[in-house]
Amino acid sequence: MSVDQPAELSKRHKADVAPGEAYPEEDIAKGIRGYLIGLGLAVLLTACSFAVVRMNFIWAPAIPVAVIVFAIAQMGVHLVFFLHITTGPDNTNNVMALAFGVLIVFLLIGGSVWIMSNMNHNMMHRPAAEQSQPQSHGHH
């Protein structure tokens, strides 16, 4: 810290910590409690997903929607309780890194599906019109 910087810049923001670094005044029990709450919610959401699929709680065509809702909730729990993604201004880099990772995954999976679909479409299939007509074996 240089001498010409104001004193308020030398104080770190409460949430401005590197991974694995903790403030001395931070309570370890509070951090463990946060992880345990996240673990409990993650286990509960996983159990609910399995229960919805195995039991007849909801209308059968709505099961995929329920599982997707539980999956999105599960991602939210992981982002908040384990990755500590918040909406604070000090968390912009984490959110941008997460968004970039999601973009890369979507490009990779979407591009792979697109390529496989294109290859499947362009493979040597007999046209449907030829398949419906009976084959003549040279009898005219």
Disulfide bonds with the S-S distance in Angstrom:
none
